[in-house]
Amino acid sequence: MKSTLFRNDIKGIKTVVVKTGSRILTCSGHELRVKNLVDDLATIHHSGVKVILVSSGAIARGMSALNLQKRPEDIPLQQACASIGQNGLMNLYQQHFTKQNILIGQVLLTWDDLRNKKRYLNLRNTLFQLLECGCIPIVNENDSVGIEEIQFGNNDVLGAQIALLTHADLFVNLTDVGGLYDKNPQKSADARHIPLVPMTSSSVQKFACDKKNNLSVGGMSTKIKAAEMVTKAGIPTLIGNGFDSNLLSVIKDKNSATLFMPSPKKMPSKDRWLAFAGQSRGKIVVDQGACSAIKNRGKSLLAAGIIDTCDNFKTGDMVDIVCIDGSPIAKGLVNFSSSEIQLIRGCNTKKLREKLGKIRFDEVILRDNMVVV
């Protein structure tokens, strides 16, 4: 059955992550939209495909309960709205999923849960266990405790991160338009729908129109950035209309969504965390020879190719590797602290022991602990 649910150019779907936005869940007519969304998620679930839902809407529902017309700017009031609204949101889902005889599990996250490798792996295990139990995990940002430093900023990024973490086979981002257009479809009657994007690139961003409103914080630009993230890891992405259409139309009908095609090679789990979730503690500036060796020949980073370091970091921290012009080339886990690297930068391997004494590694960053970005 599941093979007939998806477009012909999307095959082998075993796990799908669906993200839905605030307007779909809270604007006029949302009761029917939520029912239709749950019905479609249930259809996918009962077909044998594992489903994870990333749901916005807590702050918007809290705003409604507090009679606020505009999304609050100060964090404490946002947190209060989220705390109030999350209960209502989960009750709404519980109501509809119970009718479908499907268990749901709530998972609330901040960036810290992904940046910390141990918590990242624990979260991964929790989501996999929920799926094995036949549940549909419902994930949201933990806005009730979120501060600027640990906020995702929008659930497009969160949805992408969940797709990466769970090695999903498809990421579906539901919004209030039918995907990507060459012009703003609300302003231009001749706007042309773009059903397929072979490769995401900076040129695609020019088609984005960031239409933020009093309820949501995302726009098409953030959705394209999320698509770029997951497609680089080898996961196809659909951006489609969950406001006027339904989920099953988005995953089946080319006119209801834009499909972003993935890289042909899937990233391993460790590389995904390094590239997209782990928090960099500093930078290492390298010369052109080191840039070429890392990018083109798959080499480790040696002290000889290092020009400078930025910020203070410790052994084992994740750092960005950048060329002398500042352009990023890779991320990796360092075998030396920033103070040690300052002592050995530009040195060949033989001189490392002269500078530092006993050392465990000849390489500053091993290739196995590095990912090219």
C-alpha positions, 0 to 999 in steps of 0.5 A: 500500500505504501508504494502508492502513497508517494510520488513516483520519484520518491521511493523506498520510504520507511520513515518520514518526518512531517513538519507543520506550521502554526497557521495550519494549526491555529487559523480559521478552519484549523479544526478540519485541517488538524483532523485531516492532517491526523487522518493522513498521518494515520493512513501513512502510519497504518501503511507501515511507514514510521512517522514523526510529526514536528509541530509548531503551534504552542505559542499561537494557541497560548496567544489565543488563550491570553487574547493576544493579537500579536506574537509577544517580543519578550521571552518571558511572555513567549514562554508563558504562551508556550506553556499554556498552548502546548497543553491545548495542542497535545490535547487536540492531537490526543483527541484525534489520534485516539480515534485512529487507535494510535499512541502519541509521545511528546518530545520537547527540545532545545538546541542544547539537546542536539549540540551535546553528543550524549544527549543527541544520542539519547534523544535518537534512542528515545525516538527510535524506541517510540517508533518501535512501540508503534507510537507517533512522536510529536516534537516541538521546541521547548519554548517554555524554557527556551532563551535566545542562546538555545532556541532553534528560531523556527521549527523548519530547522528543528524538523530538518534536525529531526530528519537528520537525527532519525535517518528519515527517508523523507522530510515533508515541510507543510506550509500555506503555499504549494511549494516554490514559485518563480514569483510571489503567487499572492501578488503575481497571477502568472507565478509559475510553480516549480515542482522539482529542484534537482539540486539546492543552491544559493540561486534557489533562494532568490525565489523565496518570499519571506512572508512572516506574520503575527503567528509564525517566525519562519518563511520560505527562506528558512524552509529552503535552508532546511531543505538544503540541510537535509538534501546534503545528507541524502534525504529528499524534501517536500515543501507543500501546501498543508493549508488548502491541501492535505498531506496525502496530496503533498506527497502524491501530487506534484502540483501541491509541493516542490520536491528537492532532490537529495545528494546521491550519497547519505551522510553517516550519523557522526558526519551529520552531527558534526555538520549540522548539530554540534556547536563549534567552539572556535576556528582554525585558519589553514593555508591553501595547501591544507584546504586542497588536501582536505577538500580534494584528497580526503586528508587529515589536518596537520599542524604544518598547514595551520596559519592561526586559531580563533577563540579558545577551545579545548582538546576534543572540542568541535571547531570550524576549519576555514581558508585564509579568506574566511570561507568554511571548508570543514568541521572536526574534533581537535586533538589539541587545545587552541594554546597548543596549536598556537605553539605548533602551527606551521610545524612539521610532524617531527617538531611536534614532540619538541614543542609539546613533549609527549603527544597522542596524535600526529594529526590536529584533526583526524579525517575520521573526526572531520566532515567537509561542509 
